[in-house]
Structures are given as structure tokens and as C-alpha cells.
Amino acid sequence: MREIRTFELDGRDAPTRWVIDRPQTLRVKRGQIWLTIEGDPDDHWLDTGASVELKPYTTIWVSGTQDASWFSLASDSTRGGARSLGEVARAWFARRAMPAKVVTIRA
């Protein structure tokens, strides 16, 4: 079974931090998305139809550059959902590794 979640971002929203706990595909459904993958030196500007494969235990920052930008996160549960204790522990620590610091500037 494949899990697909769809999200909508507003251009005025602050970037959102996500911790990826399993292999996932981020696909832009509408608008443009600004994606930062921690540890990657470049930012990604993704237009409608573009996608990025995300590795587990990766932290990303996502923001919409336009009003009503939509993206989906899809994961494939080909392993039947079974994960080792080590994988569960790494995912747990990755989610709690560092608190997010977001600065909002209002005009």
C-alpha cells in the first residue's frame, strides 16, 4: 500500500520544518515550492510536476512561493510496515534532534 499526503502552503507562511522518517517522494502539484534539504548546499525551486526523492532521517524545510502552492509526500510500504528497532530509534531521535528556530518578519 502507498501512503500519499497532500499539503497546501500559502506564500505568506513561514518555512515549515519536516523530518523525513522513511523514503518519500515530494511532488509539486500546483504552484512553486522552495525546498531546503539540510546538508545540501543548494536550495531547490520546484515547479508544478517536479519531484524530489527524500532519504530517511533527513530534515527538510518547505515553503510556498505563491498562494495555494500544493505538494504531496508519498511513501511506499513495500516492506509491509515492519521496521527494525534501530530504524525506529533513529527516526525518534531525528525528530527530536534540534528545535526549529523560525524568525518571522512582519511588514
C-alpha positions as CSV (number, residue, x, y, z in Angstrom):
1,M,0.0,0.0,0.0
2,R,1.2,3.5,-0.8
3,E,0.5,6.5,1.5
4,I,0.1,9.9,-0.1
5,R,-0.5,13.1,1.8
6,T,-1.3,16.4,0.1
7,F,-0.5,19.8,1.7
8,E,-1.3,23.4,0.8
9,L,1.1,26.3,1.5
10,D,0.5,30.0,1.4
11,G,3.1,32.4,0.1
12,R,2.9,34.3,3.4
13,D,3.5,31.2,5.6
14,A,6.9,30.7,7.3
15,P,9.0,27.8,6.1
16,T,8.0,24.6,7.7
17,R,10.4,22.0,9.1
18,W,9.9,18.3,8.3
19,V,11.8,15.3,9.5
20,I,11.6,12.5,6.9
21,D,11.4,9.1,8.7
22,R,11.2,6.8,5.7
23,P,11.9,7.1,1.9
24,Q,9.4,9.6,0.4
25,T,8.8,11.4,-2.8
26,L,7.9,15.1,-2.6
27,R,6.0,16.2,-5.7
28,V,4.7,19.7,-6.5
29,K,1.0,19.5,-7.5
30,R,0.4,23.2,-8.0
31,G,2.4,26.4,-7.9
32,Q,6.0,26.6,-6.8
33,I,7.8,25.2,-3.7
34,W,11.0,26.3,-2.2
35,L,12.8,23.3,-0.6
36,T,15.9,23.2,1.5
37,I,17.4,19.9,2.4
38,E,19.8,20.2,5.5
39,G,23.3,19.2,4.4
40,D,22.6,20.0,0.8
41,P,24.5,23.2,-0.3
42,D,21.8,24.2,-2.8
43,D,18.1,25.2,-2.4
44,H,15.6,23.7,-4.8
45,W,12.9,25.7,-6.5
46,L,10.3,23.2,-7.7
47,D,7.6,24.0,-10.2
48,T,4.4,22.1,-10.8
49,G,5.1,18.4,-11.7
50,A,8.7,18.4,-10.3
51,S,9.6,15.8,-7.7
52,V,12.5,15.0,-5.3
53,E,13.3,11.7,-3.7
54,L,13.9,12.1,0.0
55,K,16.0,9.8,2.1
56,P,15.0,8.7,5.6
57,Y,16.4,10.6,8.6
58,T,16.6,13.8,6.5
59,T,15.4,17.2,7.7
60,I,13.8,19.5,5.1
61,W,12.4,23.0,5.1
62,V,9.4,23.7,2.8
63,S,7.8,26.9,1.8
64,G,5.4,28.0,-0.9
65,T,6.4,30.9,-3.2
66,Q,2.9,31.6,-4.3
67,D,-0.5,31.5,-2.7
68,A,-2.1,28.0,-2.7
69,S,1.0,26.0,-3.6
70,W,0.3,22.3,-3.2
71,F,2.7,19.4,-2.7
72,S,2.4,15.8,-1.8
73,L,4.5,13.4,0.2
74,A,4.3,9.8,-0.9
75,S,5.9,6.7,0.7
76,D,5.8,3.1,-0.4
77,S,5.4,0.5,2.3
78,T,6.9,-2.4,0.2
79,R,8.4,-3.8,3.4
80,G,4.9,-4.4,4.9
81,G,5.5,-1.7,7.5
82,A,8.0,-3.7,9.5
83,R,10.9,-1.7,10.8
84,S,13.8,-2.7,12.9
85,L,14.3,-1.3,16.4
86,G,17.3,0.6,15.2
87,E,15.3,2.3,12.4
88,V,12.6,3.2,14.9
89,A,15.2,4.7,17.3
90,R,16.9,6.7,14.5
91,A,13.6,8.1,13.4
92,W,12.7,9.0,17.0
93,F,16.0,10.8,17.6
94,A,15.9,12.6,14.2
95,R,12.5,14.1,15.1
96,R,13.9,15.4,18.4
97,A,17.4,16.3,17.3
98,M,17.2,20.1,17.2
99,P,14.4,22.5,17.9
100,A,13.3,24.5,14.9
101,K,14.1,28.3,15.0
102,V,11.9,30.3,12.7
103,V,12.1,34.1,12.5
104,T,9.0,35.9,11.1
105,I,9.3,39.4,9.9
106,R,6.1,41.3,9.5
107,A,5.8,44.3,7.3
